[in-house]
Amino acid sequence: MQNSHNKNNSQLLNIGLLSLVLVVTPCTAQDLEPRSYSNIPIGMNFLVVGAAHSEGELSPAPTAPIENADININAAVVGYAHTFSLAGKSSKIDMTASRLCYKGSADFQGERVTADRCGYGDVNVRFSWNFFGAPALKPADFAAWKQGVVVGTSLQITAPTGSYDKDKLLNAGANRWVFRPGFGMSHKLGDWYYDLIASVRFYADNDEYFNEVKLEQDPQYTLQGHLIYNFSRGHWLSLNANFYFGGETHKDNVESFDSQQNSRFGITYSAPINRSNSIKLYASTGVVTQVGSDFDTLGAVWQYIF
């Protein structure tokens, strides 16, 4: 009888922690992406290598049988982007891949339980098209162009290519497709820019969730705003904020009551090293967290243009 009781408690703990990890794994919901709809010259290639560290507490859903949950994430990211012309307007396609290490712990019935795992994240591919106010210009012509209002759209697809084991507590991959259409604008006023971005994530089902449970998730909506000061070409500072909501999960058609209404604030600094190289430093923190992750994040990115 005692063994059956312990087994049931263990399953409850795993499901509770996985409910929180699910919030963390697609941590792109917390994205702060300044200048993602700015116009850039066509025919250019970008190689990006970055690293980030996130740590903080997790606010469990009311149904999660755990307390004092926290997690650390270390990530290395590599990406490639190419700009081109579509219908005479500036367009871009970019791809990213990552390697992540998670370490988490939580209290369950007076005991501290921990988990530690590394793996490869899911691959992201995004297509962006600035269909208004962003003519497709080569670098030689772009230098004389003056920006006003730029409006664009994008579609990001996350493929279930990352490391995933249905018997493990933490996974770098989510084992499901995610589709994220977006719409945004960028406006330049003197040395200042402001960006407004809206997007929604649609999640496919995970039929191999932990404990042979079918996982479904409602769409999650994100709004972003960025205020940017441009010191010179490639040298800028941005204040960033977002608000994301929705995304409640269902396990075998049972609601988890883990819908989110959270917001973050961050700062991004970008500086050129020379004509081909630049660096970007960023930091962000949770401002409002009802359910989900309340992280502090620090990161650095090196970019090579060719």
C-alpha positions in Angstrom: 0.0 0.0 0.0 2.9 2.4 0.8 4.6 1.6 -2.5 1.4 2.5 -4.4 1.1 5.7 -2.4 4.7 6.7 -3.2 4.2 5.9 -6.9 1.1 8.1 -7.1 2.9 10.9 -5.4 5.9 10.6 -7.7 3.6 10.8 -10.8 1.8 13.8 -9.4 5.2 15.5 -8.8 6.4 14.7 -12.3 3.2 16.0 -13.9 3.3 19.2 -11.7 6.9 19.9 -12.6 6.4 19.2 -16.2 3.5 21.7 -16.3 6.0 24.3 -15.2 8.8 23.1 -17.5 6.3 23.3 -20.4 6.0 27.0 -19.7 9.8 27.3 -19.7 10.7 25.1 -22.7 9.1 27.3 -25.4 10.7 30.3 -23.6 10.4 32.3 -26.8 7.1 33.5 -25.4 9.3 35.8 -23.4 11.0 37.2 -26.5 11.9 40.9 -26.7 12.9 41.6 -30.3 13.8 45.2 -31.1 14.3 46.2 -34.7 12.9 42.9 -36.0 10.8 44.9 -38.6 13.4 47.5 -39.5 14.5 47.7 -43.2 17.9 46.3 -44.1 19.8 46.0 -47.4 19.1 43.0 -49.6 21.7 40.4 -50.7 23.3 40.2 -47.3 24.1 37.2 -45.2 24.4 37.2 -41.4 26.0 34.6 -39.1 25.1 34.8 -35.4 26.5 33.1 -32.4 25.2 33.8 -28.9 25.0 32.6 -25.3 22.4 33.3 -22.7 21.7 32.5 -19.0 18.3 32.6 -17.4 17.4 31.9 -13.8 14.4 32.5 -11.5 11.3 31.2 -9.9 8.3 29.4 -11.4 4.8 30.3 -10.4 2.8 27.1 -10.5 -0.7 26.7 -11.7 -3.3 26.2 -8.9 -3.5 22.5 -9.7 0.3 21.9 -9.4 1.2 20.0 -6.2 4.6 21.7 -5.7 6.1 24.8 -4.1 9.3 26.9 -4.3 10.0 25.8 -7.8 13.0 27.4 -9.6 15.1 26.7 -12.7 18.4 27.7 -14.4 18.9 27.6 -18.1 22.1 28.0 -20.0 21.8 28.3 -23.8 24.2 28.5 -26.8 22.6 29.6 -30.1 23.8 29.7 -33.7 21.9 31.3 -36.5 22.0 32.3 -40.2 20.0 35.0 -42.0 19.7 36.1 -45.7 18.0 39.2 -47.0 16.4 39.4 -50.4 13.7 41.2 -52.5 10.1 40.1 -52.6 7.7 42.1 -54.8 10.2 45.0 -54.6 10.2 45.0 -50.8 12.8 43.9 -48.3 12.5 40.4 -47.0 14.5 38.0 -44.8 14.7 34.4 -43.9 16.5 33.3 -40.8 17.2 30.0 -39.0 18.4 29.2 -35.5 19.5 26.2 -33.6 20.4 25.9 -29.9 22.0 23.7 -27.2 20.4 24.1 -23.8 21.1 22.9 -20.2 18.3 23.0 -17.6 18.6 22.5 -13.9 15.4 22.7 -11.8 14.2 21.9 -8.3 10.9 22.1 -6.3 9.5 21.2 -2.9 7.0 18.3 -2.8 5.5 17.2 0.5 8.5 18.5 2.4 11.2 17.0 0.2 13.4 18.9 -2.3 13.4 17.3 -5.7 15.9 18.2 -8.5 16.4 17.5 -12.1 19.3 18.3 -14.4 19.4 17.7 -18.2 21.0 19.0 -21.4 20.0 18.7 -25.0 19.5 20.3 -28.4 16.6 22.8 -28.8 14.1 22.8 -31.6 15.1 24.5 -34.8 13.3 27.7 -35.7 12.8 29.1 -39.2 11.3 32.5 -39.8 10.3 34.4 -42.9 9.8 38.2 -42.7 8.5 40.6 -45.3 8.3 44.4 -44.9 5.6 45.1 -47.4 5.2 48.8 -46.7 7.8 51.6 -46.5 10.8 49.2 -47.0 12.0 49.2 -50.6 14.5 46.4 -51.5 17.8 48.3 -51.7 21.3 47.1 -52.2 23.9 48.3 -49.7 25.2 51.1 -52.0 21.7 52.6 -52.4 20.6 51.9 -48.8 23.0 54.4 -47.3 21.1 57.3 -48.8 17.6 56.0 -47.9 15.6 57.7 -45.1 13.2 55.6 -43.1 9.7 56.7 -42.2 7.0 54.1 -41.3 7.8 50.5 -42.1 5.1 47.8 -41.8 5.7 44.1 -42.1 4.6 40.5 -41.4 6.4 37.3 -40.5 5.9 33.6 -40.0 8.1 31.6 -37.6 7.9 27.8 -37.6 9.4 25.7 -34.8 10.1 22.1 -35.9 10.2 19.2 -33.3 13.8 18.4 -34.0 15.2 18.9 -30.5 16.2 16.4 -27.9 13.2 14.8 -26.3 12.6 11.7 -24.1 9.0 11.2 -22.9 10.4 9.4 -19.8 12.5 12.4 -18.7 11.4 15.3 -16.5 13.3 18.0 -18.5 13.7 18.2 -22.2 15.3 20.8 -24.5 12.9 19.9 -27.3 9.1 20.2 -27.0 8.2 17.4 -29.4 5.6 19.4 -31.3 5.2 22.0 -34.1 4.7 25.6 -33.3 3.5 28.2 -35.8 3.9 31.9 -35.0 2.5 34.5 -37.4 3.3 38.1 -36.6 2.7 41.7 -37.6 4.8 44.7 -36.8 5.8 48.3 -37.6 8.9 50.4 -37.1 8.9 54.3 -37.2 11.9 56.6 -37.2 11.7 60.1 -35.7 15.1 61.8 -35.9 17.5 59.6 -33.9 14.7 57.7 -32.3 12.8 54.6 -33.4 9.8 52.9 -31.9 8.6 49.4 -32.7 5.2 47.8 -32.1 4.8 44.1 -32.7 2.0 41.6 -32.2 2.2 37.8 -32.7 0.4 34.6 -31.8 1.7 31.1 -31.3 -0.4 28.1 -32.4 0.8 24.8 -30.8 0.4 21.4 -32.3 -0.4 18.5 -30.0 2.3 16.4 -28.2 1.1 12.8 -28.4 4.1 11.5 -26.4 3.9 13.7 -23.3 5.1 12.3 -20.0 3.2 9.4 -18.5 1.5 8.6 -21.9 -0.6 11.8 -21.6 -1.7 13.7 -24.7 -0.8 17.4 -24.3 -2.7 20.2 -26.0 -2.2 23.9 -25.6 -4.3 27.0 -26.4 -2.8 29.8 -28.6 -0.6 32.3 -26.8 -0.6 36.0 -27.7 2.3 38.4 -27.4 2.4 42.2 -27.7 5.8 44.0 -27.7 6.9 47.6 -27.7 10.5 49.0 -28.1 11.9 52.5 -27.8 15.3 52.8 -29.6 17.9 55.5 -29.7 20.2 55.3 -32.6 23.7 56.7 -31.9 25.0 55.8 -35.4 24.7 53.1 -38.0 24.6 49.8 -36.1 25.1 51.5 -32.7 21.9 51.7 -30.7 20.2 51.2 -27.4 16.7 49.9 -26.9 14.2 49.7 -24.0 11.9 46.8 -24.4 8.6 45.6 -22.9 6.1 42.9 -23.7 2.9 41.3 -22.5 1.9 37.7 -23.3 -1.2 35.9 -22.3 -3.1 32.7 -23.0 -1.5 29.3 -23.6 -3.5 27.2 -21.2 -2.6 23.5 -21.4 -4.9 20.5 -21.5 -3.7 17.0 -20.5 -6.0 14.2 -21.8 -8.6 16.9 -22.3 -8.3 18.0 -18.6 -7.7 21.7 -18.1 -4.5 22.7 -16.2 -5.7 26.2 -15.2 -2.2 27.5 -16.2 -3.2 30.3 -18.6 -0.6 33.1 -18.4 -0.9 36.9 -18.1 2.7 38.0 -17.8 5.0 40.8 -18.8 8.7 41.5 -19.1 11.0 44.5 -19.3 14.4 44.5 -20.9 17.3 46.5 -22.4 19.4 45.8 -25.5 22.7 47.4 -26.6 24.2 46.9 -30.0 27.6 48.2 -31.1 29.7 47.7 -34.3 33.2 46.3 -34.0 34.1 46.9 -37.6 32.4 46.8 -41.0 31.7 43.1 -40.8 31.4 42.4 -37.0 29.1 43.6 -34.2 28.1 42.6 -30.8 24.7 42.8 -29.0 24.2 42.6 -25.2 20.8 42.2 -23.6 19.1 41.7 -20.3 15.5 41.3 -19.2 13.4 40.5 -16.1 9.9 39.6 -15.3 7.6 42.5 -14.2 4.3 40.7 -13.7 4.1 36.9 -13.4 0.8 35.2 -12.5 1.6 31.7 -13.8 4.8 30.6 -15.4 8.4 31.7 -15.3 9.7 34.8 -13.5 13.2 34.9 -15.0 16.2 37.2 -15.1 18.0 36.8 -18.4 21.5 38.0 -19.5 22.8 37.3 -23.0 25.4 38.3 -25.6 25.4 37.8 -29.4 28.2 38.2 -32.0 27.2 38.9 -35.6 29.2 38.5 -38.7 28.0 40.1 -42.0 29.2 38.8 -45.4 
